[in-house]
């Protein structure tokens, strides 16, 4: 399951790299043809990169939510859940030993 998620994310990263290269190539072509200025190309590139970062961050959040949902459905305990339970067991053991001291 985790391998499928990793492969999907890597495929998405590959698409982003190819898309970025294609965008830069297209902007360079427009500059060479005189359709836009170099400054306009830089501004467009910066805007596209910022929007891409924003979309990437949104995708990370959604992927994390999906992954956590899949773990929950598979009844897999997260580290945070384990840590909470371990602390609770330690606290309960301490209370038990205080209330019923063992001579061992």
C-alpha positions in Angstrom: 0.0 0.0 0.0 2.8 2.4 1.0 4.6 1.6 -2.3 1.6 2.5 -4.3 1.3 5.9 -2.5 5.1 6.5 -3.0 4.9 5.7 -6.7 1.9 8.0 -7.2 3.7 10.8 -5.5 6.9 10.3 -7.5 4.8 10.2 -10.7 3.3 13.5 -9.7 6.7 15.0 -9.0 7.8 13.8 -12.5 4.9 15.5 -14.1 5.7 18.8 -12.3 9.3 18.7 -13.5 8.3 18.0 -17.1 5.6 20.7 -16.9 8.0 23.3 -15.5 10.5 22.5 -18.2 7.8 22.8 -20.9 6.6 26.2 -19.4 10.1 27.6 -19.4 10.6 26.4 -22.9 7.4 28.0 -24.1 8.2 31.3 -22.4 11.6 31.4 -24.0 10.0 30.7 -27.4 7.5 33.6 -26.8 10.4 35.9 -25.9 12.3 34.9 -29.0 9.3 35.5 -31.2 8.8 38.9 -29.6 5.3 38.0 -28.2 6.4 38.9 -24.7 9.4 40.7 -23.1 12.0 39.0 -21.0 10.7 40.8 -18.0 7.2 39.6 -18.7 8.5 36.1 -19.1 10.3 36.3 -15.7 7.1 37.7 -14.0 5.0 34.9 -15.6 7.5 32.3 -14.5 7.6 33.6 -11.0 3.8 33.6 -10.8 3.6 30.1 -12.2 6.2 28.9 -9.7 4.4 30.5 -6.7 1.1 29.0 -7.8 2.8 25.6 -8.3 4.2 25.8 -4.7 0.8 26.6 -3.4 -0.8 23.8 -5.2 2.0 21.4 -4.1 1.4 22.3 -0.5 -2.4 21.7 -0.9 -1.6 18.4 -2.5 0.7 17.4 0.4 -2.0 18.2 2.9 -4.6 16.2 0.9 -2.2 13.3 0.5 -1.5 13.3 4.2 -5.2 13.3 5.0 -5.7 10.4 2.6 -2.8 8.5 4.0 -4.0 8.9 7.5 -7.5 7.9 6.5 -6.1 4.7 4.9 -4.1 3.9 8.0 -7.2 4.4 10.1 -9.3 2.1 7.9 -6.5 -0.5 8.0 -6.5 -0.3 11.8 -2.8 0.7 11.9 -1.7 2.6 15.0 0.2 5.8 14.3 3.2 6.8 16.4 1.3 9.6 18.1 -1.5 7.1 19.1 1.1 4.6 20.3 2.9 7.3 22.4 -0.4 8.4 24.0 -1.3 4.8 24.9 2.2 4.1 26.2 2.1 7.1 28.5 -1.4 6.1 29.7 -0.1 2.5 30.5 2.9 3.9 32.4 0.7 6.2 34.4 -1.8 3.4 35.2 1.0 1.1 36.2 2.4 3.7 38.5 -1.0 4.2 40.2 -1.4 0.4 40.5 1.9 0.0 42.2 1.2 3.0 44.5 -2.2 1.5 45.6 -1.1 -2.1 45.8 2.6 -2.2 46.7 4.3 -5.4 45.8 6.9 -6.9 48.1 8.8 -8.5 45.1 
